[in-house]
């Protein structure tokens, strides 16, 4: 509980019906703070506190609540009250909410909204999930190029209360094609008689309706934008994606990548849910598929061990088996490090398709240097710490060299091949790479032992 001292007092005020005192207290709170209080209360008390808020305040607080609480609170409202809440919400958030609500409830609520609002909700809700269109808002300011700065500022004063952001004003022609933009700072600093077309910036960074949401979010992050305009196939301005929405998108995408990298099946709804809101059954369902796959993949090591078991029996080199955990663990760790680095580089656009050979060479060299250092440590460890003869110690050192070079190379190659094949590289998770390196590391280990210990002894 985040507010243990306030919750009992709030509960007492709610149950005694002290509406005036509650409103006075809530007015001094940030909407996010109020949302935390609602979530910390019992559901019935939290709903009562939410109903005390004024309509515009409700919209702000609702945006900070988790999706489960949003759905429950809104679906418990009378249709006209729910419609009033939707009216005050930002355009993109209300479209997302409508997509999650029960269809029958939505059909009853929408007639209470103005036709323009209904059409806006349906249009935003119709875009393909994961695209820029699905996360943009139509709540922005446009200006014609021929008006003066004074006229533009007058427009802003009139429109600002109903807009999500006014820091960028987008300049459009008579067909709503995007031709430039002007910042609020430039408007304030420019001469009042100057024309918008004379002070606007014509080189506009924009996204497209069908573009992947992560791509446009990274543009906002890369160029430090407060918002990114979105255009359709004809160049018409249809919406914007704000900086806070972009950060939400990147956080969601990173969550999905982390889960995939850890070998957990992605679930668009569960991925963004807090830890305690995912049921045990949901977590098991998402993890078991990958664990079963890795369980089967681990069987690759059995035939390799079986093939080389003659080397570890009492008549040959039983000491070799003592170093298996060390060698295989090192290979798995090296491969996992490389996979993480490559996937990150791909996600940030630092590694392009044309860079494949350079990436492989770079990772091979990294593996070579790491292997030389770890191999030297491994040789000295086996010889002086474990008291093994120089032959066994040399096998350990050379195997560490080979495994590091191989693990780094395969850890870079697999994600590159996955992207080439149109598969999300994050799905090629670290556990999968670790399993693959385990099996091939055994071959490297025993092949090195055969060449160094047996053939050289003849």
C-alpha positions in Angstrom: 0.0 0.0 0.0 1.5 3.4 -1.1 -0.6 5.6 1.2 -1.1 3.8 4.4 -1.7 6.9 6.6 -4.2 8.5 4.3 -6.3 5.5 3.4 -8.1 5.0 6.8 -9.0 8.7 6.9 -10.3 8.7 3.4 -12.3 5.6 4.0 -13.9 7.2 7.1 -14.8 10.4 5.1 -16.3 8.3 2.2 -18.4 6.1 4.5 -19.7 9.2 6.4 -20.5 11.0 3.1 -18.3 14.0 3.6 -18.3 15.0 -0.1 -17.2 18.6 0.4 -14.2 17.6 2.5 -13.2 14.9 0.0 -13.4 17.3 -2.9 -11.4 19.9 -1.1 -8.7 17.2 -0.4 -8.7 15.9 -3.9 -8.4 19.3 -5.5 -4.9 19.7 -4.0 -3.7 16.3 -5.3 -2.0 15.5 -8.6 -4.3 13.2 -10.8 -1.8 10.4 -10.6 -1.7 10.7 -6.8 -5.5 10.5 -6.7 -5.4 7.4 -8.9 -3.0 5.8 -6.4 -5.5 6.5 -3.6 -8.4 5.0 -5.5 -6.4 1.8 -6.2 -5.3 1.5 -2.5 -8.9 1.7 -1.3 -11.3 -1.2 -1.5 -13.1 -1.3 -4.8 -16.4 0.1 -3.5 -14.7 3.0 -1.6 -12.4 3.7 -4.6 -15.4 3.9 -7.0 -17.2 6.2 -4.5 -14.2 8.5 -4.4 -14.0 8.5 -8.2 -17.7 9.5 -8.5 -17.1 12.5 -6.3 -14.7 14.0 -8.9 -15.9 16.6 -11.4 -16.2 15.2 -15.0 -12.9 16.8 -16.3 -11.0 15.6 -13.3 -12.4 12.1 -13.7 -10.9 12.0 -17.2 -7.5 13.0 -15.9 -7.5 10.5 -13.0 -8.8 7.7 -15.2 -5.8 7.9 -17.4 -3.5 7.0 -14.5 -5.6 3.9 -13.4 -4.7 0.4 -14.7 -6.9 -0.9 -17.5 -8.8 -3.4 -15.3 -9.9 -0.6 -13.0 -10.8 1.7 -15.9 -13.0 -1.0 -17.5 -14.7 -1.8 -14.2 -15.4 1.9 -13.2 -16.7 3.0 -16.6 -19.0 -0.1 -17.2 -20.6 0.6 -13.8 -21.6 4.1 -14.8 -25.0 5.1 -16.3 -24.6 5.5 -20.1 -25.0 9.3 -20.1 -22.4 9.7 -17.3 -19.9 7.4 -19.2 -20.4 9.5 -22.4 -19.6 12.7 -20.5 -16.4 11.0 -19.2 -15.5 10.0 -22.8 -16.1 13.6 -23.9 -13.4 14.9 -21.6 -10.8 12.2 -22.3 -8.0 12.6 -24.7 -8.9 11.2 -28.1 -6.5 8.4 -28.2 -7.2 7.2 -24.7 -10.9 7.1 -25.2 -10.6 5.1 -28.4 -8.4 2.6 -26.5 -11.0 2.4 -23.7 -13.9 1.9 -26.1 -11.9 -1.0 -27.7 -11.7 -2.7 -24.3 -15.3 -2.1 -23.2 -18.1 -4.5 -23.7 -19.7 -4.0 -27.2 -23.2 -3.9 -25.9 -22.3 -1.2 -23.3 -20.5 0.9 -26.0 -23.6 0.7 -28.3 -25.6 2.2 -25.5 -23.1 4.9 -24.6 -22.1 6.3 -28.0 -25.5 7.8 -28.9 -25.0 10.2 -26.0 -22.0 11.7 -27.7 -21.9 14.3 -30.5 -21.7 12.8 -34.0 -18.2 14.2 -34.6 -17.0 12.5 -31.4 -18.6 9.2 -32.4 -16.9 9.3 -35.8 -13.6 10.2 -34.2 -13.7 7.3 -31.8 -14.8 4.8 -34.5 -12.0 6.0 -36.8 -9.2 5.7 -34.2 -10.5 2.4 -32.9 -10.5 1.0 -36.5 -6.8 1.2 -37.1 -4.7 -1.9 -37.0 -3.2 -2.5 -33.5 0.5 -1.8 -33.3 0.4 0.9 -36.0 0.8 4.6 -35.6 -2.9 5.1 -36.4 -3.9 3.0 -33.4 -2.0 5.1 -30.9 -2.3 8.6 -32.3 -4.6 11.3 -31.1 -6.7 13.7 -33.3 -6.5 16.4 -30.6 -4.0 18.9 -32.0 -3.8 22.5 -33.3 -3.6 23.4 -37.0 -2.9 26.8 -38.5 -3.2 28.1 -42.1 0.0 29.6 -43.6 -1.5 33.0 -44.5 -2.5 34.3 -41.1 -0.4 36.5 -38.8 1.3 35.6 -35.5 -1.3 37.7 -33.7 -4.2 35.8 -35.3 -2.5 32.5 -34.5 -2.1 33.4 -30.8 -5.7 34.4 -30.6 -6.7 31.0 -32.0 -4.5 29.3 -29.5 -6.1 31.1 -26.6 -9.5 30.0 -27.8 -8.5 26.3 -28.6 -5.9 25.6 -25.9 -8.4 24.4 -23.1 -9.7 21.6 -25.4 -6.3 20.5 -26.9 -4.0 17.8 -25.5 -0.9 19.8 -26.5 -0.3 23.3 -28.1 3.5 23.4 -28.0 3.6 22.5 -31.7 1.1 24.0 -34.2 0.9 22.3 -37.5 0.6 24.3 -40.7 -1.7 22.8 -43.3 -3.0 23.9 -46.7 -6.6 24.0 -47.8 -6.6 20.2 -48.3 -5.1 19.6 -44.8 -1.8 18.5 -46.3 1.1 19.1 -43.8 3.4 21.8 -45.1 5.2 22.9 -41.9 5.0 23.5 -38.2 5.7 26.3 -35.7 6.4 26.0 -32.0 4.7 28.0 -29.3 8.1 29.4 -28.4 8.6 30.8 -31.9 5.1 32.3 -31.9 5.7 34.1 -28.6 9.1 35.4 -29.8 8.1 36.5 -33.3 6.7 39.8 -34.4 2.9 40.0 -34.1 2.6 41.1 -37.7 4.8 38.3 -39.2 3.0 35.7 -41.3 3.0 32.0 -40.2 4.5 31.0 -43.6 7.5 33.2 -42.9 8.3 31.8 -39.5 7.2 28.2 -39.9 9.7 25.3 -40.2 9.1 23.5 -43.5 11.3 20.4 -42.9 8.9 18.4 -40.9 9.7 15.0 -39.4 6.5 12.9 -39.6 5.2 9.3 -39.4 2.6 7.4 -41.5 -0.6 5.9 -40.5 0.4 2.3 -41.2 3.9 2.6 -39.8 4.9 0.4 -36.8 4.2 2.2 -33.5 7.8 1.4 -32.2 9.3 3.1 -35.3 7.5 6.3 -34.8 8.1 6.3 -31.1 11.8 5.9 -31.7 11.7 8.9 -34.1 10.2 11.0 -31.2 13.0 9.8 -28.9 15.7 10.3 -31.5 14.8 13.9 -32.4 13.6 14.9 -28.9 10.2 15.8 -30.2 7.2 16.7 -28.0 4.9 15.3 -30.6 5.1 13.7 -34.1 2.6 14.4 -36.8 1.0 11.5 -38.6 0.0 11.7 -42.2 -2.0 9.4 -44.5 -1.0 8.2 -48.0 -2.0 11.5 -49.6 0.1 13.6 -47.2 -2.9 14.9 -45.2 -2.4 15.4 -41.4 -4.6 12.9 -39.6 -3.2 12.9 -36.0 -0.2 13.3 -33.8 1.6 11.0 -31.3 2.7 12.8 -28.2 6.0 12.3 -26.2 4.3 10.6 -23.2 2.5 8.1 -25.5 5.8 7.4 -27.3 7.4 6.6 -23.9 4.5 4.2 -23.1 5.0 2.5 -26.5 8.7 2.1 -25.9 8.1 0.7 -22.4 5.6 -1.8 -23.8 7.9 -2.9 -26.6 10.8 -3.2 -24.2 8.7 -5.3 -21.9 7.7 -7.6 -24.7 11.4 -8.0 -25.8 12.5 -8.7 -22.3 9.9 -11.4 -21.9 10.7 -12.9 -25.3 14.4 -12.8 -24.5 13.7 -14.6 -21.3 11.8 -17.3 -23.1 8.3 -16.2 -22.0 5.5 -16.3 -24.6 4.3 -12.7 -25.2 0.8 -11.7 -24.3 -0.2 -8.1 -25.4 -2.5 -7.6 -22.4 -0.6 -9.5 -19.7 2.8 -8.0 -20.8 1.7 -4.5 -19.7 -0.1 -5.6 -16.6 1.5 -5.2 -13.2 3.2 -8.3 -11.7 0.4 -9.1 -9.2 -2.4 -8.7 -11.7 -1.2 -11.7 -13.8 -2.8 -14.9 -12.4 -0.7 -18.0 -11.7 -2.5 -19.9 -14.5 -1.7 -17.1 -17.0 2.0 -17.0 -16.1 2.2 -20.8 -16.3 0.5 -20.8 -19.7 2.9 -18.2 -21.1 6.0 -20.0 -19.8 5.3 -23.7 -20.3 5.6 -23.6 -24.1 9.1 -22.3 -24.1 10.2 -24.5 -21.2 8.9 -27.6 -23.1 10.7 -26.5 -26.2 14.0 -26.0 -24.3 13.4 -29.3 -22.5 13.3 -31.0 -25.9 16.3 -29.0 -27.2 18.4 -29.9 -24.2 18.2 -33.5 -25.4 20.7 -32.5 -28.1 23.4 -32.8 -25.5 22.6 -36.4 -24.7 23.7 -38.0 -28.0 26.9 -35.9 -27.9 27.7 -37.1 -24.3 26.8 -40.7 -25.3 29.1 -40.6 -28.3 32.0 -39.4 -26.2 31.4 -41.3 -23.0 34.4 -43.6 -23.8 36.6 -40.6 -23.1 35.4 -40.1 -19.6 35.4 -43.6 -18.3 38.0 -44.9 -15.9 40.4 -46.2 -18.6 40.9 -42.9 -20.3 40.5 -39.3 -19.0 37.8 -39.2 -16.2 39.0 -35.7 -15.1 37.5 -34.3 -18.3 34.0 -34.5 -16.9 34.9 -32.3 -13.9 35.3 -29.3 -16.2 32.0 -29.7 -18.1 29.9 -27.3 -16.0 32.6 -24.6 -16.2 33.0 -24.8 -19.9 29.3 -25.1 -20.8 28.3 -22.3 -18.4 30.9 -20.0 -19.9 29.7 -20.7 -23.5 26.1 -20.1 -22.5 26.9 -16.9 -20.8 29.0 -15.6 -23.7 26.3 -16.5 -26.1 23.6 -14.8 -24.0 25.7 -11.6 -23.7 26.1 -11.5 -27.5 22.4 -12.1 -28.2 21.4 -9.3 -25.8 23.8 -6.9 -27.4 22.8 -7.7 -31.0 19.0 -7.6 -30.3 19.5 -4.2 -28.6 21.5 -2.9 -31.6 18.7 -4.1 -33.9 15.9 -2.6 -31.8 17.7 0.8 -31.8 18.4 0.7 -35.5 22.2 0.6 -34.9 22.6 -2.7 -36.7 21.3 -2.8 -40.3 20.9 -5.7 -42.6 23.9 -4.7 -44.6 26.1 -4.8 -41.5 25.8 -8.6 -41.0 29.3 -9.5 -42.1 30.8 -6.7 -40.1 28.9 -7.7 -37.0 30.0 -11.4 -37.3 33.6 -10.4 -37.7 33.4 -8.0 -34.8 31.8 -10.5 -32.5 34.3 -13.2 -33.6 37.2 -10.9 -32.7 35.5 -10.1 -29.3 35.2 -13.8 -28.7 38.8 -14.3 -29.7 40.1 -11.8 -27.1 37.7 -13.0 -24.4 38.7 -16.6 -25.2 42.4 -15.8 -24.9 41.9 -14.2 -21.5 39.5 -16.8 -20.2 41.5 -19.7 -21.7 44.6 -18.5 -19.9 42.8 -18.3 -16.7 41.2 -21.7 -17.3 44.6 -23.3 -18.1 46.2 -22.0 -14.9 43.1 -22.9 -12.9 43.1 -26.5 -14.1 46.9 -26.9 -13.7 47.6 -25.2 -10.4 44.2 -25.1 -8.5 42.9 -28.5 -9.6 46.3 -30.1 -10.0 45.7 -31.6 -13.4 48.5 -32.4 -15.8 49.5 -30.0 -18.6 47.6 -32.0 -21.2 44.2 -31.8 -19.4 44.8 -28.2 -18.5 45.7 -27.3 -22.1 42.4 -28.9 -23.3 40.5 -26.8 -20.8 42.3 -23.6 -21.9 41.9 -24.2 -25.7 38.3 -25.3 -25.3 37.5 -22.0 -23.5 39.1 -20.2 -26.4 37.1 -22.1 -29.0 33.8 -21.9 -27.1 34.0 -18.1 -26.6 34.7 -17.6 -30.3 31.9 -20.0 -31.3 29.4 -18.7 -28.8 29.9 -15.1 -29.8 29.7 -15.9 -33.5 26.5 -18.0 -33.1 25.0 -15.5 -30.7 25.3 -12.8 -33.4 24.4 -15.1 -36.4 21.1 -16.5 -35.1 19.4 -13.0 -34.5 20.6 -11.8 -37.9 19.2 -14.9 -39.6 16.0 -14.6 -37.7 15.5 -11.0 -38.9 16.4 -12.1 -42.5 13.6 -14.8 -42.2 11.1 -12.2 -40.9 11.1 -13.6 -37.3 11.3 -11.3 -34.3 15.0 -11.7 -33.2 13.9 -11.4 -29.5 12.1 -14.7 -29.8 15.5 -16.4 -30.3 15.9 -16.1 -26.6 19.0 -16.4 -24.4 17.9 -19.9 -23.1 17.7 -21.2 -26.7 21.1 -19.9 -27.5 22.5 -21.4 -24.3 21.0 -24.8 -25.2 22.5 -24.6 -28.7 25.9 -23.6 -27.3 25.8 -26.4 -24.8 25.5 -29.1 -27.4 28.1 -27.6 -29.8 30.4 -26.8 -26.8 30.6 -30.5 -26.0 31.8 -31.3 -29.5 34.5 -28.6 -29.2 35.6 -29.9 -25.8 35.9 -33.5 -26.7 37.3 -32.9 -30.2 40.0 -30.7 -28.6 40.7 -33.5 -26.1 41.0 -36.2 -28.9 43.4 -34.1 -30.9 45.5 -33.0 -28.0 45.5 -36.0 -25.7 45.0 -39.0 -27.8 46.5 -38.3 -31.2 49.5 -36.5 -29.8 50.2 -39.4 -27.5 50.6 -41.9 -30.4 
